Amino acid sequence: MTKPRLTAYLSRSVADRLELACKRPGANKSALVEKALDRLLNPERDQQGEAALIRRLDRMSKQLGEINRNQQIVVESLALFVRYYLTITPPLPKSEQEPARSLGNQRFEFFVAQVGRRLAGGQNIVSEVLERIVAHDPDLFARDLDETQMMPKAQDPRGEAPAPNRKSHASPAPGASNSDGEGETFRG
């Protein structure tokens, strides 16, 4: 079967690109033009491409939703921690501030190193904690826990936070453990 001959006029830029494409091995002008016109004029091919694009966009939308959910969890967790920390931490006397600042810097450096190691190793503390909770207390998420059950008792009428237990006020060095087992929280 003979193919009909077609004469077409192209702009200089399109003609230059067609010439460049024809320099590839196994390519010729007729085949490239036929393929381009078939793709443009064939409604089935267009639908297949649209369907693939829609699936890809759906996947991306789902991933963005998960990222948004995770970000909301992180922000809410941080806000609750900051509120809790500011509620229970009394101000230090001036004589204790410099040693506390030095210890805080050491602990922060240790914390950043731990985060770096966990990220490099692909570890996820939230998943680990949730797995432990499910293993030891599977009904925890089914209970209706009030926020007040998780927090220390309410502030006194003057608006001051309750004083922390002075026995455990001095914190152990990074990675160390005190008699209450408190140093364990930063181990990876």
ABEGO torsion letter per residue (X at the ends): XBBBBBBBBBBAAAAAAAAAAAABBGBBAAAAAAAAAAAAABAAAAAAAAAAAAAAAAAAAAAAAAAAAAAAAAAAAAAAAAAAAAAABBBBBAAAAAAAAAAAAAAAAAAAAAAAAAAAAGBBAAAAAAAAAAAABAAAAABBBBAAAABBBBBBAAGBBBBBBAAAABBBBBGBBBAAGAAAAABX
